[in-house]
Amino acid sequence: MLQQLQAMTARFAPVDLAADVTALPPNERRALAALVEAAKVLDALFLRQVWAGNETMLLALLGDQSDLGRARLRYFLINKGPWSRLDDNEPFVPGAPAKPPQANFYPAGASKQEVEAWIGTLSPAERVSATGFFATIRRDSDGRLTTVPYTLEYQGEIAQVAARLREAATQTGQPTLRAFLESRADALMSNDYYASDVAWMELDSSIEPTIGPYEVYEDEWFNYKAAFGAFITIRDDVETARLARLGAERQEIENNLPIDPKYRNPTLGALAPIRVVNTVFSSGDANKGVQTAAFNLPNDERVIAEKGSKSVMLKNNQEAKFRMVLQPIARVALSTADQGNVAFDAFFTHILMHELMHGLGPHSITVGTRETTVRYELKETYSAIEEAKADVSGLFAVQFLLNRGTLDASLSRTVHTTFLVSIFRSLRFGLNEAHGCGVAIQLNYFLDNGGVTVASDGTFSVNPGRMRQNVIDLTRRIMTLQAVGGYADAVAMIETLGRVRPEVQVVLDRLRDIPVDIEPRFVTAEALLAGAAQ
């Protein structure tokens, strides 16, 4: 058991993640240290959101000083629970139950059907609260289902985080950072995140924190409930300035999406900042299993419609993934000739476009006479379909901008092949993970339609002409599905295309000695906290 657990853990390559904070004056470094302390609180809070028994199990593991006990503890901390996220959530700690798909957002013993039926009895206003990001569902003293806002459900941890944010706000001399920190502290206490999301969009400072409840992946029942996480980062001014012009292309990309014009948004939110940053510390939902390479937030459809969304590129995360994972995969999955068409700039640019495309296409939609959202209509299929959409439409955006001469022409040679390698990288996350399922849908579509081919030796390659058309066609298919709220079509797409085919499995089997992802060691954060303690 010990050797098996060590082999499972070895799929995560330890990497020192460092960020240069030497240019920050002492007060800003104190603010940064306070933000790291706030983020640390969210690790414990996220554990509770994943499973009610997580904290008890963690304490038991901490008390086991055997080699096997320490190995279980390390892998528990990587996965934020006793289930291996790379292995379809198989438990690796004795006594752990099956991972609850509803996480700890819904009452123990409740069924998905019971909750869904109860939601159907609510008034429109009550339904908004029950299906919203920031409330759990519990039973009242009479056993009836009821909503409990995060401010009550997590009041102890929230108070600690808010206090640290206010402490950081008193230290920083950067006005927009102070405004965001104060607003986010207020939001944590009020459960109304709108103003702080806008303040985060307007943030323009050397320190770039993202902290709060955001992603809905843990709620596998409905994708309704947001999990707490944090990215504490330092802005890379040179790279941010280089990419800023691409944000100005969003409306042109939207205007040329390969979907019925009635599904396009003629006026996107005005704000579309792009930030290139280096990670100092991440926690909670932002540091579980496979590490995030970039993100596009907020997820609130109101903010996206009125203000836009922000794309954040985690450059030191991406560099580590490319070096430790992507390049070794290319040497196995591709022919010798195609290996020369794998480039970090293509990897970086597609990730950026992926994040930009989360903010484009259908979000708020009309089904019949109902005003609704894609997230609400697609339910548990939403995350996988949305990740597939962002990937393939990200390729569409690259193709569109290459045709306009906005991107370097060299990307036309490298972007599709680099993405093909990245598909194999993401498939190793498992089909139960949204990104893994999303890339399976795309790869099988490309195989069925000639964009990707398999040679007699089992290596894969891109057919550039077919691939470009496949990208357009699949973008149209997924975005149209989203625009009409096609839940049944989403289920069918996942069932038919969200699979690993035998020829793909052959390559995956050859990748067993290559790390699946990185295990970050936050050396800059440790140094900051050590300095703050002196």
Summary of the structure (lengths in Angstrom):
residues: 534
radius of gyration: 22.4
end to end distance: 41.9
largest distance: 67.9
contacts: 1827
relative contact order: 0.12
helix: 55%
strand: 15%
